[in-house]
Amino acid sequence: MSVTERRPVEVVVYSRPGCHLCEQAIEGIVALHDEGYRFQLHEIDIESDDLLLRRHLEKIPVVEVDGIVASELVYDDAGVRKRLDTVGAWPT
């Protein structure tokens, strides 16, 4: 698979309505996209599933980059950047 055929990097934010820390994490991730990092962003409401709620309630926002946790509880911009760099989602 060539670089041009590479599947998109996925960033998932586990959050819940009314979570101001989750909103801050999403703002930080959108800013990274605006800087040129290439990824698809998905937000998942942990209240939509009992297992997700039990797994993530005390740690939201949880940010995963291609299935690996890059940040939890308080948005870690450096951690997310490092993981994006590792998976090749460099700024264009």
C-alpha positions in Angstrom: 0.0 0.0 0.0 1.5 3.3 -1.0 1.4 6.5 1.0 -1.4 7.9 -1.3 -3.5 4.7 -0.6 -3.0 4.7 3.2 -6.2 4.5 5.1 -7.1 7.6 7.1 -5.9 8.0 10.6 -8.9 7.9 13.0 -9.1 10.1 16.1 -11.9 9.1 18.5 -13.0 11.2 21.4 -15.1 9.5 24.1 -17.2 12.2 25.7 -20.6 13.0 27.1 -23.0 16.0 26.9 -22.1 18.9 29.1 -18.5 17.9 29.6 -16.5 21.1 29.4 -13.2 19.1 29.4 -14.5 17.1 26.4 -15.3 20.3 24.6 -11.8 21.6 25.2 -10.3 18.4 23.9 -12.3 18.6 20.7 -11.3 22.2 20.3 -7.7 21.2 20.6 -8.0 18.3 18.2 -9.8 20.6 15.6 -6.9 23.0 16.0 -4.5 20.2 15.1 -6.5 19.5 12.0 -6.5 23.2 11.1 -2.6 23.1 11.4 -2.6 20.4 8.7 -2.6 17.1 10.6 -4.6 14.6 8.5 -7.2 12.5 10.3 -10.9 11.7 10.7 -12.5 12.8 13.9 -15.2 10.8 15.6 -16.9 11.8 18.8 -18.6 9.0 20.7 -21.1 9.8 23.5 -20.3 7.3 26.3 -23.9 7.6 27.5 -25.0 5.8 24.4 -23.7 2.4 25.7 -23.6 1.1 29.3 -20.2 -0.6 28.7 -18.6 2.7 27.4 -20.1 4.6 30.3 -18.6 2.2 32.8 -15.3 2.0 31.0 -14.7 5.8 30.4 -16.9 7.8 32.9 -14.1 8.6 35.3 -11.5 9.3 32.5 -13.3 11.4 29.9 -12.4 13.0 27.7 -10.5 9.9 26.3 -8.8 10.5 23.0 -7.7 7.5 20.9 -5.5 7.8 17.8 -5.9 4.7 15.7 -7.1 2.7 18.7 -4.3 3.8 21.1 -5.1 6.1 24.0 -3.2 9.3 23.6 -4.9 11.4 26.2 -7.4 11.0 29.0 -9.0 13.1 31.8 -7.3 16.4 30.8 -6.5 17.0 27.1 -2.8 16.3 26.5 -1.9 18.2 23.3 1.7 16.9 23.3 0.5 13.3 23.7 -2.0 13.6 20.9 0.6 15.2 18.6 3.2 12.5 19.4 0.7 9.8 18.5 -0.4 11.5 15.3 3.3 11.8 14.3 3.8 8.1 15.1 1.0 7.0 12.8 2.1 9.4 10.0 -0.6 12.0 10.1 1.9 14.8 9.8 0.9 18.3 8.9 0.7 19.0 5.2 
